[in-house]
């Protein structure tokens, strides 16, 4: 009877898992995300005027 194949989880050692800190540094993927743009009142009014389907129902 042959031994089952070895898995990485069977190996001892490696890097120990560390607990995440409350205010840890952002991961590279999160750091690459662009910040959202906040529209000014004039920009918001112009956008909503161009989109009649988004007008509030009243």
Helices and strands as residue ranges (DSSP letters): G 8-10, H 28-32, H 41-50, G 52-54
